[in-house]
């Protein structure tokens, strides 16, 4: 599996001083961070959690699950979109007013269908015309670290599929370059985006991170205790 190696520090090249090279590198990082959008998937039925709406589950610190995830992701990405079912009330879910919402008419068909709905809409979103990468995040992962999300944005690219790995295990989110958005828009069913990754293995890269939060999603009520 391809992996990412840290590039050596910039040095004086073609008359550029170390300082100029460093300034250019900083500008490139800033530009990359400004061309990423986080797509937070929160349209699922979450049947394994039980009868209660998992998205409104109370965390040990008193916050609600989806609202906490959205807030942490919004602090790390320049743009976010939250994917909800057609009949969902964002305010009732604790989502801050003004948060951009995408509706998933086919949410009942599964995660793949919801991703397809979301990326069909993203393709026509003028506000994201310059976005080169999209991170698909799960709405039940509030433990992701901001530094992990920013590191992924630094390494993402328009023709790269990037996934974090911790202790040898891949996790979430997965960042898809814009070249793969049409394939994501064509998804259906409940297999998520696994098929897109399989079809483009030569563009798939893993980034090692020191963040167990990339594995920590809330499937059942008992999982909430893991966030204590």
ABEGO torsion letter per residue (X at the ends): XBBBBBBBBBBBBGGBBAAAAAAAAAAAAAAAAAABBBBBBAABAGAAAEABBAAABBBAAGBBAAAAAAAAAAAABABBBBBBBAABBAAAAGBBBGBBBBBBAAAAAEAAAAAAAAAAAAAABAAAAABABBBBBBAABAABBAAAAAAAAAABBAABBBBBBBGGBBBOBBBBBAAAAAAAAABBEAAEAAAAAAAAAAABBBBBBBBAAAABBBABAAAAAAAX
